[in-house]
Amino acid sequence: MNGAIRALYIYDEYNVPILEHVYRSRPPSASSLISRYLAHPAPRPSLIYLTETSPAVTVFSISHSNLLFLSPSDVDTEPLLVLEFLHRVVDVLEEFVGAPLLSTKIQSNYDVVAQLLTEMCDAGLVSNTEINALQENVETAGWMNKFLGGVGLPRAASPSTAALNPLKPQLPNPRAASALGPAIPWRRPGVRHTSNEIYVDIIETLSVTIAPSGRLLSALASGTIACTAKVSGVPDLLLMLTTPGGQRAINQKMQLPVFHPCVRLARWRERPGELSFVPPDGKFILAGYEVDLLPIDPSIDEPPRHMEKLFLPAFVAIEKSLGPSGKDFEVRLTLNTSFPGVRPPNTGRTGSGSSTPSFLGGGSNSGSPALPVLDEVIVHVPIPQAVRNITDMRPSRGEADYSPGDDYLEWRIYTKDSGSVSGTATLRCTVVGYQDDLDETEAEIAAGQELLQGYYDADPYQQDPTTYASESYPTGKSSKPRKPKSTKTKKKKSKSKKESKANAAVEGQSTLISDKPSSSQTSTPPPSTPANNHTTNNPPFKESASRKEQVHSALMPKSATVSFSVKGWLPSSIRVDSINIDSRKSRGLGEGVRPYKGVKYLCVSRRGIERRF
């Protein structure tokens, strides 16, 4: 498997190429590659195999700050190598041109970017990605050179250009080199700071999947130890990690650890939890790890009561098919700030006796550094494609947002600005599907036909034609002209006679139909009442109740995710025990110098808690 980088392309937010750097071979151009890359539907994976090109290429991609980084390869290449190189390019560019990384910054500092890409990868082989080493090899214009160049004056010579000038030879100073110790690739020599500081941030990303029954399917915490070292000289640091089970449990808790090249691995193997290293100057990632938060083997099918409870600051549940029509669903969010191992400060007064936990820990002490703070709580509910719109959204806390055509519903709960928030919040929604429009049209047609049924009588259509003719027009009686009668009493008598004759005709008609049935009526007897005729001859467009339930159930969400951040708490309970400087191994630090030390903990969940229904 080849380990070479073929090319690097950078595109702006409009997918227009702003940088094209080719290391070896002849890969497809940046303009022709982006069209084939965008032809794949979103979300696009970080590795796409394109067969439309000649030869076929594999495209590695990452996105950062609305910028797209692509690296094509026409041979079999290690994916982790290329992707890690792209991430290193992003980190280096942010350090040299400034963060956030924008397309205008890359275009205005193209000379610096070209030097960086050449130093980081030589003919396709990754050579130097350390920021401190690149600062010594890459020439960057300082603020004085930019000012002089802007007014048209000659720029001052930098140390790197002065060293390369043959007219001004400079001899190395062996005393200064020996005083600072041997050359370290990740730390530039001669580092000086007016204020010596060391900051350690431990960040853990929580990822939990919960089954519909409430059983945990997976629970992982990916940790990163980020450091910022601003110490003069060449300091030798010792960082001690601990857990509630002691340092012996560190080796079992921290799985798949990865370290910066500055960490002495032999010391870690002998004493797990001890990190001995000479730090780079500035910001860097010291280590990474992964923690499995499941208390038992998930293959063992046991009830949840036999499992150790996992503390989650946020928990979501959904009740579906609510309301009279079954088109409502309710999202219930429960937040808990009773973090294990953290004792809230005594406020001196007790509450009203309610057992509902507070989102912030309650009162004015919510911003205390000793108390964890829950913030940025967002619930995402994926909406099925059969849903046309959500007509009614009623959140008890925060704001809910959804537009027709979106893939998910977003519900934000604001916890920073409010002093006291209850532990449970609900969101009630009503969905409307495309099938509902068809149902309304069919209902209007059905209502129109029911109105027309009152104007016609269906009974005469069931009679025999001969019988209908004989009864309607009786034979054997001569039709005589009637004389007009002048008196009112005679008119009443004639009217009563007509009514009696009509009743007799109807009775005779019914007897004839029953005594002389037709051939069609003998095979299939007629219904007994007219009401039965309406029930048996239902229109085909009327759906049953079970059919509507199936349609409405297809509109209900199948899962929900929760995003949040907690400052001052980690799911793995890993802590920094101490940060010490070995004065005997350190060089150039100075006597009596004690750097300021600071440690922060942060738990982040970006749609990490997923509940399936």
DAWOHU-V399292 format. One line per field, one symbol per residue. ss: DSSP state (H for helix, E for strand, L for the rest). phi: phi as a letter, one per 30 degrees, with the letter a starting at -180 (. if undefined). burial: + if it has 16 or more other C-alpha atoms within 10 Angstrom, else -. Layout:
ss->???
phi->???
burial->???
//
This chain:
ss->LELLLLEEEEELLLLLEEEEEELLLLLLLHHHHHHHHHLLLLLLLLEEEELLLLLLEEEEEEEELLEEEEEEELLLELHHHHHHHHHHHHHHHHHHHLLLLLHHHHHHLHHHHHHHHHHHEELLEELLLLHHHHHHHLLLLLHHHHHHHHHLLLLLLLHHHHHHLLLLLLLLLHHHHHHLLLLELLELLLLLLLLLEEEEEEEEEEEEEELLLLLEEEEEEEEEEEEEEELLLELLEEEEEELLLLHHHHHHHLEEEEELLLELHHHHHHLLLEEEELLLLEEEEEEEEEEELLLLLLLLLLLHHHLLLLLLLEEEEEEEEELLLLLEEEEEEEELLLLLLLLLLLLLLLLLLLLLLLLLLLHHHHHLLLLLEEEEEEEEEELLLLEEEEEEEEELLLEEELLLLLLEEEEEELLLLLLLLLLEEEEEEEEEEHHHHHHHHHHHHHHHHHHHHHHLLLLHHHLLHHHHHHHHLLLLLLLLLLLLLLLHHHHHHHHHHHHHHHHHHHHHHHHHHHHLLLHHHHHLLLLLLHHHHHHHLLLLLLLLHHHHHHHHHLLLLLEEEEEEEEELLLLLLLEEEEEEELLLLLELLLLLLLLEEEEEEEEEEEEEEEEEL
phi->.dbccdabcbbddcicdcabbccahbddddddddddddddddddddbbcccddbddbcccbbbahicccbbdbcbdbddddddddddddddddddccjcddcddddddcdddddddddddbchjcdcbbdddddddccdbddddddddddcjcddddddddddddddbdbcdcdddddddiddcdcbddidbbdbdbbbbbccbccbbbcdedjddcaabbccbccbbcbbdibdccbcccbbedjddddddddchdbbdedddddddddbdjcccacdddjdacdababbddddbdddddbddddcddcdbdbbbbbcchcidciccbbcccccbcdddiccddddjbcddjdcddcdciiidddcdddcdbcbhdbcccdcdddddacdbbbddbibcbabejddaccbccdcddcdbbddbbbbcbbcbcddddddddddddddddddddddbcdddddddedddddddbdcibddcdcddcddddddddddddddddddddddddddddddbdddddddbddddbdddddddcdddddcddddddddddddddcaabbcabbcjbbddidbcdabbcdddcdbidjdidbddbbbbbbcbbchdccccb
burial->--++++++++++----+++--++---++-+--++--+---------+--+-----++++++++---++++++++--+----++-++-++++++++++---+++-++-----++--++++++-++-+-++++++++--+++----+----------------------------------++--++++++------+++++++++++++++----++--+++++++++++++++++++++++++---+--+--++-----+-++-+------++++++++++-++++++++++++-----------------+++++++-++----++++++++++++++----+------------++++++--++----++++++++++++++-+++++--+-+-++-+-+---+-+++++++++---++++++++++++++--+--------------------------++--++--+-------------------------------------+--++----------------------------------+--++-+++++++++++++++++++-+++--+-+-+--++++-----+----++++++++++++++
//
